[in-house]
C-alpha cells in the first residue's frame, strides 16, 4: 500500500491522522515500510496494524512513544500486547495448550524470543534453577542470546517437577531418551529431506509431526504402564 492508501484506511478510526503524522512515526522507528527503487514507501498489512496499535495506544492510553516502542519490540518477539486499560502494562507471554494436556501453560509460537530475565519471570523459576537446567543440557539460549518457546516450556516443566523434589540432574535420562528418539525419527526422514522438490520437503515435515506424536504416545504409555495403576 502507498502512504495515501494507508491514510485512507486509518482515517475512519483516526480522523486526525495525517501523512505528516505517519511520516513522523516512521522517523521515530515505530514503523519501517519498504521502499521502491524510486524511493516511494510501500506499506504491508503488518505495517498498517502496527500503526493502528500506535495510534490507539496514544489516543486511549496516552502512552509516550518510549513505552509504545518497548511494547512493539516485545510484540516483535512474540509477546501479546496489553489490553487497552489505561494502565501501562507490559506485554504478556501468550498461552498455548500442550499436546495431550488440557491445562493451559505459558508458551508461544515459534517466533517467541525471551531475554533471560523474561524467561525466569514467565517460567516462575529462579536463577539457580535455570543455571542447573542449562548446566545439565536441558535447554540453551539461541545464537542471539534469546530463549524460544521450547526453552520456556522446558523451564516451566522442570520448575513444576522441582516441586516434587526432582532436580535437573535427575532428568538427564529423559534428555538422553529424547535425543535417541529424535535420532530415530531423523533416520526415517533424512532420505525425504535429501530430495530437492518442495513436495518431498512437505512430506518430510509431515512425517516428523506424525512420528513425533507416535513416539511421544509410546513413551507416555510405557511410563504409565511401568508405574502401574493409580
Residue pairs with C-beta under 8 A, 6 or more apart in sequence:
1 9
1 42
1 43
1 44
1 47
1 48
2 40
2 41
2 42
2 43
3 19
3 22
3 23
3 33
3 41
3 43
4 19
5 43
6 22
6 43
6 47
6 48
6 51
7 17
7 18
7 19
7 22
9 48
10 17
10 22
10 48
10 51
10 52
10 55
11 17
13 52
13 55
14 55
14 59
17 55
22 31
22 51
25 31
25 51
25 54
26 32
26 33
26 41
28 65
28 69
29 69
30 50
30 51
30 54
30 65
30 68
30 69
30 72
31 43
31 47
31 50
31 51
31 54
32 47
33 41
33 42
33 43
33 44
33 47
34 41
34 42
34 44
35 41
35 42
36 42
50 72
53 68
53 71
53 72
53 75
53 81
54 68
54 72
56 84
57 63
57 67
57 68
57 71
57 84
58 68
60 84
60 86
61 84
61 85
61 86
61 87
61 88
63 71
63 88
67 88
71 81
71 82
71 90
71 91
74 81
74 90
74 91
75 81
75 91
77 111
77 112
77 113
77 114
77 146
78 93
78 94
78 108
78 109
78 111
78 112
78 113
78 149
79 91
79 92
79 93
79 94
79 108
79 112
80 91
80 92
80 93
80 94
81 91
82 89
82 90
82 91
82 92
83 89
93 106
93 107
93 108
93 112
93 114
93 118
93 122
93 152
94 107
94 108
94 109
94 112
95 104
95 105
95 106
95 107
96 104
96 105
96 107
96 108
96 109
96 149
97 103
97 104
97 105
98 105
98 107
98 153
99 213
99 216
100 216
100 220
105 153
105 156
106 122
106 123
106 152
106 153
106 156
107 149
107 152
107 153
107 156
108 149
108 152
109 149
110 148
110 149
112 148
112 149
112 152
113 142
113 144
113 146
113 147
113 148
114 122
114 146
114 147
114 148
114 151
114 152
115 145
115 146
115 147
116 130
116 141
116 145
116 147
118 147
119 130
119 147
119 151
119 152
119 155
120 126
120 127
120 130
122 152
122 156
123 130
123 152
123 155
123 156
123 159
124 156
124 159
125 133
125 155
125 156
125 158
125 159
125 162
129 158
129 159
129 162
129 168
130 155
132 167
132 168
132 169
133 139
133 154
133 155
133 158
133 168
134 140
135 168
136 168
136 169
136 171
136 172
136 175
137 172
137 175
138 154
138 158
138 168
138 171
138 175
139 147
139 150
139 151
139 154
139 155
140 151
141 147
141 151
142 148
147 155
158 168
158 171
161 171
177 219
181 215
181 219
184 215
185 207
185 208
185 211
185 212
185 215
188 207
188 211
189 204
189 207
189 208
189 211
192 200
192 201
192 203
192 204
192 207
193 200
193 201
193 204
195 201
